Amino acid sequence: MKKSNWLTHRTLIGVVALLTAFAYLPGLWGDFEFDDAPNILDNEALRISTLGWQDLVNATLSGSSGPLGRPLSMLTFALNYYVAGFDPVYFKLTNVLIHLLCGAAVYFLAFQVLRAAQGPARDGAIAQAQWLGAVIASVWLVHPLNLTSVLYVVQRMTSLSAGFSFLAVGLYVLGRRKLLQGESQRGLLLIFLALVPVCALGALSKENALLSPFLMLAAELVFFRFATGNPAIGKRLAAAVAILAMLAFAGLALNADRIASYVTSAYLFREFSLSERLLTQPRVLLFYLQLMVIPSTSQMGIHHDDFVLSTGLFDPPSTVIAIFVLAATVVAAMLLSRRLPVLAFGILWYLIGHSMEASFIALEMVHEHRNYLPGFGPIFVVTYYLLRSENQLFTERLKKVIAVALIGILATVTFVRSLQWSEIVSHAAIEVRNHPDSLRANYQMGRLYFKLFANEPRANFYSESERHFRHAMTLSKISVFSHIGLIQLAYKARVEPDPQWTADLIARLMKVDWEPNMVAVNSLVICQVQHYCRLSDADIVSILEAALKNPNGRPKTLGSANSMLGNYYALKMADLQKAQEYMRAAIEIEPLRHEYRMDFVGMLMAANKLDDAERQLAEARKIDRYGIHRKQIESEAERIAFIRKQLEAPK
């Protein structure tokens, strides 16, 4: 490799770190988005005022996303609140800092993989690995496809998880290199650190980090093939992989019925089927690659629910083409793993990285943040083959010019996207312009115009809000958000809503159990109890009972509907007997939901049923194993004691 020292790898990394921070600077002034509200803003446990152990435990265990609750991510959100409240600037600034740390992990991983790919040491090998690793990390840092993992606050879960995955695989590759060099103890220690604590931290941020061992296996099969400086260790390593694989398959086999039941039930609440998801995902993966190569801001966005579904192999025709292309890449990765190991590794990394969220799991079809981890693969491959020293098409100086130009172009696009995210109304308008048939984009635009109308009742704000709500209503067969938005908008304008909206709302709740719908229904109930909505009590009861009549209703929805009915009867209709019946039903359906039991305790106290209230508190103490709700439980116990004392006092 010829010397060209005008731009070293250290200088590049330092300059690109500053460039990345600058590119994201405008977006820091944007607002919270989409899933930020249910996961962060509406989570009372995150509102910590001290760094006491109990407050931190409460916040850490307050997550409801994924099977593990993502406690490490939740803890960071709580610490953000402790420092600056719910100021989005500091949440987004923290995400930018995490992104920069992830960039360092990407450099570490790229350097280790490049050293593994180089094989026996040769002159200039370390310098080339340092330079290429710096370019790979730089391209990854400034790539606009990663923006939603940074400025979309809740996707800190994704960035933290991916950061630990990059570190874990990098440590594994370093450990394997040490084993090849005969440093058995150090190599095994690094592998242990990669597989256990680092993977665990990643999984506690988001479950995608559980893919890390499979990414390590890809590196093993492509670069090492279980070769070590000590043949005995190599055999043990191969045996360990075989045992882990058998345990994984055994786990899947033993839980086959539960998995099948989950898959069957989960798709009852989606607007696409399992077959449609599996047919569409190959096109989605190629769409992601297109955005990586040609990062068009008009095709990007936080909402991609307008992505056309594949309903058959030839509908659309690109379905069968995408399946063929992906199958061909898998075959190519297997056949070329010896001749072109970097290409094979990049292909496997991309496909394994997407294997969880592009699988049979009933997730939404498309989200850009899903590329934060897998995107390393294509970036690694393209950068390597374009700029490696063996490529004689360009001089070393020209390669550096190409690298700088590529980084500059990508950073500029990221800066433009960051500007778009800097103000929520203009951002929402851009989302609607780029995705005119997106339910979420139109609903969000309708809500923003609703808020503008609430602050300043201008006719154009009302008409724009209504227009977007009405269009959003036509884009979904299961969502009731737009129906409720229209009802609330009408009452805010002091006009009667169309009765058909309520009728259609009831019909949808009775037919489809889509969990987010209950969030919208709850906002309507709150509006009815505390604010300006004036539906009849019979309408509200009919809406909530529709959810109870749904034959496919899940426990969470049924519990929520019963709880809302209980609170509505207590607060709006002053019927404590009916209220208690519905709250008792909610608790029977979801006995671990603390808030239901506390609401029930309040109703029992209001009815002077103090013995029953104390029994419910006793159950609450049993369920509260970690003492998360201890303060509230003891506060309610003191209230009961006070009421009892008042009742027993001589008149």
C-alpha positions as CSV (number, residue, x, y, z in Angstrom):
1,M,0.0,0.0,0.0
2,K,1.5,3.3,-1.1
3,K,1.9,6.0,1.5
4,S,-0.5,8.8,1.3
5,N,-0.5,10.6,4.6
6,W,-2.6,13.7,3.9
7,L,-5.6,12.0,5.6
8,T,-4.9,9.3,8.2
9,H,-7.5,7.0,9.7
10,R,-7.4,8.9,13.1
11,T,-8.0,12.2,11.3
12,L,-10.8,10.8,9.3
13,I,-12.5,9.3,12.4
14,G,-12.2,12.6,14.3
15,V,-13.5,14.8,11.5
16,V,-16.4,12.5,10.7
17,A,-17.4,12.3,14.4
18,L,-17.7,16.1,14.3
19,L,-19.4,16.0,10.9
20,T,-22.0,13.5,12.3
21,A,-22.7,15.7,15.3
22,F,-23.2,18.7,13.0
23,A,-25.4,16.7,10.6
24,Y,-27.8,15.8,13.4
25,L,-27.7,19.2,15.1
26,P,-30.9,20.6,13.5
27,G,-32.9,17.5,14.4
28,L,-32.2,17.9,18.1
29,W,-34.9,20.6,18.1
30,G,-37.6,18.3,16.8
31,D,-40.3,16.8,18.9
32,F,-41.1,13.3,20.2
33,E,-42.7,11.1,17.5
34,F,-45.1,8.2,17.1
35,D,-44.2,5.4,19.6
36,D,-42.3,7.9,21.9
37,A,-45.6,8.7,23.6
38,P,-46.7,5.2,24.9
39,N,-43.1,4.1,25.7
40,I,-41.7,7.3,27.2
41,L,-44.1,10.2,27.7
42,D,-47.0,8.2,29.1
43,N,-44.8,6.0,31.4
44,E,-45.1,7.4,34.9
45,A,-42.3,5.2,36.2
46,L,-39.8,7.1,34.2
47,R,-40.6,10.4,36.0
48,I,-38.0,9.9,38.7
49,S,-37.1,12.8,41.0
50,T,-34.2,11.0,42.8
51,L,-31.6,8.4,42.0
52,G,-32.9,6.2,44.8
53,W,-32.6,2.5,44.3
54,Q,-36.4,1.9,44.3
55,D,-37.0,4.7,41.7
56,L,-34.4,3.3,39.4
57,V,-35.7,-0.3,39.7
58,N,-39.3,1.0,39.0
59,A,-38.1,2.8,35.9
60,T,-35.9,-0.1,34.7
61,L,-38.8,-2.6,35.0
62,S,-41.5,-0.4,33.5
63,G,-41.0,-1.4,29.9
64,S,-43.8,-3.2,28.0
65,S,-42.0,-3.7,24.7
66,G,-40.8,-7.1,23.7
67,P,-40.7,-10.2,25.9
68,L,-37.8,-8.9,28.1
69,G,-39.2,-5.3,28.6
70,R,-35.9,-3.8,27.4
71,P,-34.9,-2.7,30.9
72,L,-31.5,-1.1,30.1
73,S,-33.1,1.2,27.5
74,M,-35.8,2.1,30.0
75,L,-33.2,3.0,32.6
76,T,-31.5,5.4,30.2
77,F,-34.9,7.1,29.5
78,A,-35.4,7.6,33.2
79,L,-32.0,9.1,33.7
80,N,-32.7,11.5,30.8
81,Y,-35.9,12.6,32.6
82,Y,-34.0,13.0,35.9
83,V,-31.5,15.4,34.2
84,A,-33.8,17.5,32.1
85,G,-37.4,16.3,32.3
86,F,-39.2,15.5,29.0
87,D,-37.2,18.0,27.0
88,P,-36.7,16.2,23.6
89,V,-33.5,18.0,23.0
90,Y,-31.6,16.1,25.7
91,F,-33.2,12.8,24.7
92,K,-32.1,13.3,21.1
93,L,-28.7,14.5,22.2
94,T,-28.2,11.3,24.2
95,N,-29.1,9.3,21.1
96,V,-26.5,11.2,19.1
97,L,-23.8,10.4,21.7
98,I,-24.9,6.7,21.6
99,H,-24.7,6.8,17.8
100,L,-21.1,8.1,18.0
101,L,-20.2,5.3,20.4
102,C,-21.8,2.8,18.1
103,G,-19.6,4.2,15.3
104,A,-16.6,3.4,17.5
105,A,-17.9,-0.1,17.9
106,V,-18.3,-0.4,14.1
107,Y,-14.7,0.7,13.6
108,F,-13.6,-1.9,16.1
109,L,-15.6,-4.6,14.4
110,A,-14.6,-3.6,10.9
111,F,-10.9,-3.6,11.9
112,Q,-11.1,-7.0,13.5
113,V,-12.9,-8.6,10.5
114,L,-10.5,-7.0,8.1
115,R,-7.6,-8.4,10.0
116,A,-9.2,-11.8,10.0
117,A,-9.9,-11.6,6.2
118,Q,-6.2,-10.6,5.6
119,G,-4.9,-13.9,6.9
120,P,-1.2,-14.1,7.5
121,A,0.4,-10.7,8.3
122,R,1.9,-8.9,5.4
123,D,3.4,-5.4,5.0
124,G,0.9,-2.7,5.3
125,A,-1.9,-5.0,6.5
126,I,-2.6,-3.2,9.7
127,A,-2.5,0.2,8.1
128,Q,-4.9,-0.9,5.4
129,A,-7.3,-2.4,8.0
130,Q,-7.2,0.8,10.0
131,W,-7.9,3.0,7.0
132,L,-10.7,0.8,5.6
133,G,-12.2,0.3,9.0
134,A,-12.2,4.1,9.5
135,V,-14.0,4.6,6.1
136,I,-16.5,1.9,6.9
137,A,-17.3,3.4,10.3
138,S,-17.5,6.9,8.8
139,V,-19.9,5.8,6.0
140,W,-22.1,4.0,8.5
141,L,-22.1,7.0,10.9
142,V,-23.3,9.5,8.3
143,H,-25.6,7.3,6.3
144,P,-29.1,8.8,6.2
145,L,-30.8,5.5,6.6
146,N,-29.6,5.4,10.2
147,L,-31.3,8.7,11.0
148,T,-34.5,7.2,12.5
149,S,-32.5,5.2,15.0
150,V,-31.0,8.5,16.2
151,L,-33.7,11.2,16.1
152,Y,-36.6,8.9,16.8
153,V,-36.1,8.8,20.5
154,V,-37.6,5.4,21.4
155,Q,-35.3,3.7,18.8
156,R,-32.5,4.2,21.3
157,M,-33.5,0.6,22.0
158,T,-32.3,-0.3,18.5
159,S,-29.1,1.7,18.7
160,L,-28.1,0.4,22.2
161,S,-28.8,-3.2,21.1
162,A,-26.9,-2.8,17.9
163,G,-23.9,-1.2,19.6
164,F,-23.5,-4.1,22.0
165,S,-23.9,-6.5,19.0
166,F,-21.1,-4.7,17.1
167,L,-18.9,-4.9,20.2
168,A,-19.8,-8.6,20.8
169,V,-18.9,-9.8,17.3
170,G,-15.8,-7.7,17.3
171,L,-14.7,-9.2,20.6
172,Y,-15.5,-12.7,19.2
173,V,-13.4,-12.2,16.1
174,L,-10.5,-10.8,18.2
175,G,-10.8,-13.8,20.5
176,R,-10.6,-16.2,17.5
177,R,-7.6,-14.4,16.2
178,K,-5.9,-14.8,19.5
179,L,-6.7,-18.5,19.5
180,L,-5.1,-18.8,16.0
181,Q,-2.0,-17.1,17.4
182,G,-1.8,-19.6,20.3
183,E,-3.0,-17.2,23.0
184,S,-5.7,-19.7,24.3
185,Q,-6.5,-18.2,27.6
186,R,-6.9,-14.6,26.3
187,G,-8.8,-15.8,23.3
188,L,-11.3,-17.8,25.3
189,L,-11.8,-15.0,27.8
190,L,-12.6,-12.6,24.9
191,I,-15.1,-15.1,23.4
192,F,-16.7,-15.5,26.8
193,L,-17.1,-11.8,27.2
194,A,-18.6,-11.5,23.8
195,L,-21.1,-14.3,24.3
196,V,-22.3,-13.7,27.8
197,P,-22.1,-10.2,29.3
198,V,-22.0,-8.1,26.1
199,C,-24.8,-10.1,24.4
200,A,-26.8,-10.0,27.6
201,L,-26.5,-6.2,27.8
202,G,-27.6,-6.0,24.2
203,A,-30.6,-8.2,24.7
204,L,-31.6,-6.1,27.8
205,S,-31.7,-3.1,25.4
206,K,-33.6,-4.9,22.7
207,E,-34.0,-8.5,21.7
208,N,-32.3,-8.2,18.3
209,A,-29.0,-8.6,20.1
210,L,-29.9,-12.3,20.4
211,L,-28.8,-12.5,16.8
212,S,-25.2,-11.8,17.8
213,P,-24.2,-15.5,18.3
214,F,-25.5,-16.2,14.7
215,L,-23.4,-13.3,13.4
216,M,-20.4,-14.7,15.2
217,L,-21.2,-18.1,13.6
218,A,-21.1,-16.4,10.2
219,A,-17.7,-15.0,10.9
220,E,-16.6,-18.4,12.2
221,L,-17.7,-20.2,9.1
222,V,-16.3,-17.7,6.6
223,F,-13.0,-16.7,8.2
224,F,-11.9,-19.4,10.7
225,R,-13.7,-22.7,10.0
226,F,-13.0,-23.8,13.6
227,A,-9.2,-23.6,13.0
228,T,-7.2,-22.8,16.1
229,G,-3.6,-22.9,17.2
230,N,-4.6,-25.8,19.4
231,P,-6.6,-28.5,17.5
232,A,-8.3,-29.7,20.8
233,I,-9.7,-26.2,21.3
234,G,-11.0,-26.1,17.7
235,K,-12.8,-29.4,18.2
236,R,-14.4,-28.2,21.5
237,L,-15.5,-25.0,19.8
238,A,-17.1,-27.0,17.0
239,A,-18.8,-29.3,19.5
240,A,-20.0,-26.3,21.5
241,V,-21.6,-24.8,18.4
242,A,-23.2,-28.1,17.5
243,I,-24.6,-28.5,21.1
244,L,-26.0,-24.9,21.1
245,A,-27.6,-25.5,17.7
246,M,-29.2,-28.7,18.9
247,L,-30.5,-27.0,22.0
248,A,-31.9,-24.2,19.9
249,F,-33.7,-26.6,17.6
250,A,-34.9,-28.6,20.6
251,G,-36.3,-25.5,22.1
252,L,-38.1,-24.6,18.9
253,A,-39.5,-28.2,18.7
254,L,-40.7,-28.2,22.3
255,N,-42.4,-24.9,21.8
256,A,-43.7,-25.5,18.3
257,D,-47.4,-25.5,19.4
258,R,-47.0,-22.3,21.3
259,I,-45.2,-20.6,18.4
260,A,-47.8,-21.8,16.0
261,S,-50.6,-20.5,18.3
262,Y,-48.8,-17.1,18.6
263,V,-48.4,-16.8,14.9
264,T,-52.0,-17.8,14.1
265,S,-53.5,-15.4,16.7
266,A,-51.1,-12.5,16.0
267,Y,-52.2,-12.2,12.4
268,L,-55.8,-11.8,13.4
269,F,-54.9,-8.3,14.4
270,R,-52.9,-7.3,11.3
271,E,-54.1,-6.0,7.9
272,F,-52.0,-8.6,6.2
273,S,-51.7,-12.4,6.5
274,L,-48.6,-14.6,7.3
275,S,-48.2,-15.5,3.7
276,E,-48.4,-11.9,2.6
277,R,-45.8,-10.9,5.1
278,L,-43.4,-13.7,4.0
279,L,-43.9,-12.9,0.3
280,T,-43.5,-9.1,0.9
281,Q,-40.3,-9.2,3.0
282,P,-37.9,-10.1,0.2
283,R,-39.1,-7.0,-1.6
284,V,-38.7,-5.0,1.6
285,L,-35.1,-6.2,2.0
286,L,-34.3,-5.1,-1.6
287,F,-36.0,-1.8,-0.9
288,Y,-33.7,-1.3,2.1
289,L,-30.7,-2.0,-0.1
290,Q,-32.0,0.5,-2.7
291,L,-32.2,3.2,0.0
292,M,-28.6,2.3,1.1
293,V,-27.3,2.7,-2.4
294,I,-29.5,5.6,-3.4
295,P,-30.7,7.4,-0.2
296,S,-33.6,9.3,-1.7
297,T,-35.2,11.5,1.0
298,S,-38.5,11.3,-0.9
299,Q,-38.7,7.6,-0.4
300,M,-37.5,7.7,3.3
301,G,-39.7,8.4,6.3
302,I,-40.8,7.3,9.7
303,H,-43.9,5.8,8.2
304,H,-43.9,3.1,5.5
305,D,-47.3,1.5,6.2
306,D,-48.2,2.4,2.5
307,F,-45.7,-0.3,1.2
308,V,-47.6,-2.4,-1.3
309,L,-48.2,-6.0,-0.1
310,S,-47.3,-9.1,-2.1
311,T,-50.5,-11.2,-2.4
312,G,-48.9,-13.8,-4.6
313,L,-45.7,-14.8,-6.3
314,F,-46.5,-12.6,-9.3
315,D,-48.6,-9.9,-7.6
316,P,-46.7,-7.7,-7.9
317,P,-44.2,-9.4,-10.4
318,S,-41.3,-8.0,-8.4
319,T,-42.1,-10.5,-5.7
320,V,-40.8,-13.5,-7.5
321,I,-37.8,-11.5,-8.7
322,A,-36.9,-10.4,-5.1
323,I,-37.2,-14.0,-3.9
324,F,-34.9,-15.2,-6.7
325,V,-32.3,-12.5,-6.0
326,L,-32.2,-13.2,-2.3
327,A,-32.0,-17.0,-2.9
328,A,-29.2,-16.3,-5.4
329,T,-27.2,-14.2,-2.9
330,V,-27.5,-17.0,-0.3
331,V,-26.2,-19.5,-2.8
332,A,-23.4,-17.1,-3.8
333,A,-22.4,-16.6,-0.1
334,M,-22.1,-20.3,0.3
335,L,-20.2,-21.0,-2.9
336,L,-17.9,-17.9,-2.7
337,S,-17.0,-18.0,1.0
338,R,-13.4,-19.2,0.2
339,R,-12.7,-17.1,-2.8
340,L,-14.6,-13.9,-1.8
341,P,-14.9,-14.2,2.0
342,V,-15.7,-10.5,2.6
343,L,-18.6,-10.7,0.1
344,A,-19.9,-13.8,1.7
345,F,-19.6,-12.3,5.2
346,G,-21.4,-9.1,4.2
347,I,-24.3,-11.1,2.6
348,L,-24.7,-13.3,5.7
349,W,-24.5,-10.3,8.0
350,Y,-27.2,-8.5,6.2
351,L,-29.6,-11.5,6.0
352,I,-29.0,-12.7,9.6
353,G,-29.3,-9.1,10.9
354,H,-32.8,-9.0,9.3
355,S,-33.8,-12.5,10.1
356,M,-35.8,-11.6,13.3
357,E,-37.8,-8.7,12.0
358,A,-38.2,-10.0,8.5
359,S,-39.5,-13.3,9.6
360,F,-42.9,-14.8,10.4
361,I,-43.3,-12.6,13.5
362,A,-46.3,-10.4,13.0
363,L,-44.5,-7.1,13.1
364,E,-45.2,-4.1,10.9
365,M,-43.9,-4.5,7.4
366,V,-41.3,-1.8,7.0
367,H,-39.2,0.4,9.3
368,E,-35.9,2.1,8.4
369,H,-34.4,1.6,11.9
370,R,-34.3,-2.1,11.3
371,N,-31.2,-1.5,9.1
372,Y,-29.1,0.0,11.9
373,L,-27.4,-3.4,12.6
374,P,-27.8,-5.2,9.3
375,G,-26.7,-2.2,7.2
376,F,-23.1,-2.8,8.3
377,G,-22.9,-5.7,5.9
378,P,-23.5,-3.9,2.6
379,I,-21.4,-0.9,3.7
380,F,-18.5,-3.2,4.7
381,V,-18.6,-5.1,1.3
382,V,-18.9,-2.0,-1.0
383,T,-16.2,0.0,0.9
384,Y,-13.8,-3.0,1.0
385,Y,-14.0,-3.9,-2.7
386,L,-14.0,-0.2,-3.8
387,L,-11.1,1.0,-1.7
388,R,-8.9,-1.9,-0.9
389,S,-5.3,-1.8,-2.0
390,E,-5.8,-4.7,-4.4
391,N,-8.1,-2.6,-6.5
392,Q,-5.8,-1.1,-9.1
393,L,-8.5,0.9,-10.9
394,F,-7.8,3.9,-8.7
395,T,-4.7,5.4,-7.2
396,E,-4.5,5.5,-3.4
397,R,-4.9,9.3,-3.4
398,L,-8.0,9.0,-5.7
399,K,-9.4,6.3,-3.3
400,K,-9.2,8.8,-0.5
401,V,-10.9,11.4,-2.6
402,I,-13.7,9.0,-3.4
403,A,-14.0,8.1,0.3
404,V,-14.2,11.8,1.3
405,A,-16.7,12.5,-1.5
406,L,-18.9,9.6,-0.5
407,I,-18.9,10.5,3.2
408,G,-19.6,14.2,2.3
409,I,-22.6,13.3,0.1
410,L,-24.1,11.0,2.7
411,A,-23.6,13.5,5.4
412,T,-25.3,16.2,3.3
413,V,-28.4,14.0,2.8
414,T,-28.5,13.2,6.5
415,F,-28.3,16.9,7.3
416,V,-31.2,17.6,4.9
417,R,-33.2,14.9,6.7
418,S,-32.2,16.3,10.1
419,L,-33.6,19.7,9.0
420,Q,-36.8,18.0,8.0
421,W,-37.1,16.5,11.5
422,S,-36.4,19.8,13.2
423,E,-40.0,21.0,13.4
424,I,-42.9,18.6,13.9
425,V,-45.5,20.2,11.7
426,S,-43.3,20.6,8.7
427,H,-41.9,17.1,9.3
428,A,-45.5,15.7,9.3
429,A,-46.3,17.6,6.1
430,I,-43.2,16.1,4.4
431,E,-44.2,12.6,5.6
432,V,-47.7,13.0,4.1
433,R,-46.2,14.4,0.8
434,N,-43.8,11.5,0.5
435,H,-46.3,8.9,1.7
436,P,-49.8,10.1,0.8
437,D,-51.4,6.8,1.5
438,S,-49.9,6.2,4.9
439,L,-52.5,5.8,7.6
440,R,-50.1,7.0,10.3
441,A,-48.7,10.0,8.3
442,N,-52.3,11.2,7.6
443,Y,-53.5,10.6,11.1
444,Q,-50.5,12.5,12.6
445,M,-51.1,15.4,10.2
446,G,-54.8,15.4,11.3
447,R,-53.8,15.5,15.0
448,L,-51.4,18.3,14.5
449,Y,-54.0,20.4,12.7
450,F,-56.4,19.5,15.5
451,K,-54.0,20.9,18.0
452,L,-53.5,24.1,16.0
453,F,-57.3,24.4,15.8
454,A,-57.6,23.9,19.5
455,N,-55.2,26.8,20.1
456,E,-56.5,29.0,17.4
457,P,-60.0,28.1,15.9
458,R,-59.3,28.9,12.3
459,A,-61.5,27.4,9.6
460,N,-58.5,26.1,7.5
461,F,-57.1,24.3,10.5
462,Y,-60.4,22.6,11.0
463,S,-60.8,21.6,7.4
464,E,-57.3,20.3,7.1
465,S,-57.6,18.2,10.2
466,E,-60.9,16.8,9.0
467,R,-59.5,16.1,5.5
468,H,-56.5,14.1,6.9
469,F,-58.7,12.2,9.4
470,R,-61.2,11.3,6.7
471,H,-58.4,10.1,4.3
472,A,-56.8,8.1,7.1
473,M,-60.1,6.4,7.9
474,T,-60.2,5.0,4.3
475,L,-56.7,3.6,4.6
476,S,-57.4,1.0,7.3
477,K,-60.0,-1.6,8.1
478,I,-59.0,-2.0,11.7
479,S,-57.9,1.3,13.1
480,V,-60.3,3.5,15.0
481,F,-57.9,6.4,15.7
482,S,-59.3,8.6,12.8
483,H,-62.9,8.0,13.9
484,I,-62.1,9.2,17.4
485,G,-60.1,12.1,16.0
486,L,-63.1,13.2,13.9
487,I,-65.5,12.9,16.9
488,Q,-63.1,14.9,19.2
489,L,-62.6,17.5,16.4
490,A,-66.3,18.0,15.9
491,Y,-66.9,18.5,19.6
492,K,-64.0,20.9,19.8
493,A,-65.7,22.9,17.1
494,R,-69.0,22.7,18.9
495,V,-70.8,20.7,16.2
496,E,-72.4,17.3,16.4
497,P,-70.3,14.4,15.0
498,D,-71.6,12.2,12.2
499,P,-73.4,9.2,14.0
500,Q,-71.9,7.0,11.3
501,W,-68.5,7.5,12.8
502,T,-69.6,6.1,16.1
503,A,-71.4,3.2,14.4
504,D,-68.3,2.3,12.3
505,L,-66.1,2.7,15.4
506,I,-68.3,0.2,17.3
507,A,-68.4,-2.3,14.4
508,R,-64.6,-2.2,14.1
509,L,-64.0,-2.8,17.8
510,M,-66.4,-5.7,17.7
511,K,-64.7,-7.3,14.8
512,V,-61.0,-6.7,15.2
513,D,-58.8,-6.6,18.4
514,W,-56.0,-4.3,17.4
515,E,-54.3,-3.4,20.7
516,P,-53.5,0.3,19.9
517,N,-57.2,1.0,19.4
518,M,-57.7,0.9,23.1
519,V,-55.3,3.8,23.5
520,A,-57.5,5.9,21.2
521,V,-60.7,4.7,23.0
522,N,-59.2,5.7,26.3
523,S,-58.5,9.2,25.0
524,L,-62.2,9.4,24.0
525,V,-63.3,8.3,27.5
526,I,-61.0,10.9,29.1
527,C,-62.3,13.6,26.8
528,Q,-65.9,12.5,27.8
529,V,-65.2,12.5,31.5
530,Q,-62.9,15.5,31.9
531,H,-63.2,17.7,28.8
532,Y,-65.5,18.7,26.0
533,C,-66.8,15.5,24.4
534,R,-70.6,15.1,24.7
535,L,-71.5,11.6,23.4
536,S,-74.3,10.0,25.4
537,D,-73.4,7.7,28.2
538,A,-75.1,4.9,26.2
539,D,-72.7,5.6,23.3
540,I,-69.7,5.4,25.5
541,V,-70.9,2.2,27.1
542,S,-71.7,0.7,23.7
543,I,-68.2,1.5,22.4
544,L,-66.5,-0.2,25.3
545,E,-68.9,-3.2,25.3
546,A,-68.1,-3.6,21.6
547,A,-64.6,-4.5,22.6
548,L,-65.9,-7.0,25.2
549,K,-68.1,-8.7,22.5
550,N,-65.2,-9.2,20.1
551,P,-64.8,-13.0,19.8
552,N,-61.1,-12.7,19.3
553,G,-60.5,-10.2,22.1
554,R,-57.3,-10.8,24.0
555,P,-56.9,-10.5,27.7
556,K,-55.1,-7.1,27.5
557,T,-57.9,-5.6,25.5
558,L,-60.7,-7.2,27.6
559,G,-59.1,-6.0,30.8
560,S,-58.6,-2.5,29.4
561,A,-62.3,-2.3,28.3
562,N,-63.6,-3.5,31.6
563,S,-61.3,-1.1,33.5
564,M,-62.5,1.9,31.4
565,L,-66.1,0.8,31.9
566,G,-65.6,0.6,35.6
567,N,-64.0,4.0,35.8
568,Y,-66.6,5.5,33.5
569,Y,-69.5,4.2,35.7
570,A,-67.7,5.5,38.8
571,L,-66.6,8.9,37.6
572,K,-69.3,9.9,35.1
573,M,-72.4,7.9,36.0
574,A,-71.9,7.7,39.8
575,D,-72.9,4.0,39.8
576,L,-70.4,2.4,42.2
577,Q,-72.0,-1.0,42.1
578,K,-71.7,-1.3,38.3
579,A,-68.2,0.2,38.5
580,Q,-67.1,-2.5,41.0
581,E,-68.5,-5.3,38.8
582,Y,-66.5,-4.1,35.8
583,M,-63.3,-3.6,37.8
584,R,-63.6,-7.0,39.4
585,A,-63.9,-8.5,35.8
586,A,-60.8,-6.5,34.7
587,I,-58.8,-7.9,37.7
588,E,-60.0,-11.5,37.0
589,I,-58.8,-11.2,33.4
590,E,-55.5,-9.5,34.2
591,P,-54.7,-10.1,37.9
592,L,-51.2,-8.7,37.6
593,R,-52.2,-5.2,36.4
594,H,-51.5,-3.0,39.4
595,E,-53.4,0.0,38.2
596,Y,-56.7,-2.0,37.9
597,R,-56.4,-3.2,41.5
598,M,-55.6,0.3,42.7
599,D,-58.6,1.8,40.9
600,F,-60.7,-1.0,42.5
601,V,-59.4,-0.1,45.9
602,G,-60.4,3.5,45.4
603,M,-63.9,2.4,44.4
604,L,-64.2,0.1,47.4
605,M,-63.1,3.0,49.7
606,A,-65.7,5.3,48.1
607,A,-68.3,2.7,48.9
608,N,-66.9,2.3,52.5
609,K,-66.1,-1.4,51.8
610,L,-62.9,-1.1,53.8
611,D,-62.3,-4.8,54.5
612,D,-62.6,-5.6,50.8
613,A,-60.2,-2.7,50.0
614,E,-57.7,-4.1,52.5
615,R,-57.9,-7.5,50.9
616,Q,-57.2,-6.0,47.5
617,L,-54.2,-4.2,48.9
618,A,-52.9,-7.4,50.4
619,E,-53.1,-9.0,47.0
620,A,-51.3,-6.0,45.5
621,R,-48.5,-6.5,48.0
622,K,-48.1,-10.2,47.0
623,I,-47.9,-9.3,43.4
624,D,-45.5,-6.4,43.9
625,R,-42.5,-8.7,44.4
626,Y,-39.9,-6.0,43.6
627,G,-41.6,-3.3,45.7
628,I,-42.2,-1.2,42.6
629,H,-45.5,0.1,43.8
630,R,-44.8,0.0,47.6
631,K,-45.2,3.7,48.1
632,Q,-48.6,3.8,46.5
633,I,-49.8,0.7,48.3
634,E,-48.8,2.1,51.7
635,S,-50.4,5.4,50.9
636,E,-53.7,3.7,50.1
637,A,-53.4,1.7,53.3
638,E,-53.0,5.0,55.3
639,R,-56.1,6.3,53.6
640,I,-58.1,3.3,54.5
641,A,-56.9,3.6,58.1
642,F,-57.9,7.3,58.1
643,I,-61.4,6.5,56.7
644,R,-61.9,3.7,59.2
645,K,-60.9,6.0,62.0
646,Q,-63.3,8.7,60.8
647,L,-66.2,6.1,60.6
648,E,-65.5,4.7,64.0
649,A,-65.1,8.1,65.8
650,P,-68.1,8.9,68.1
651,K,-70.6,11.3,66.5
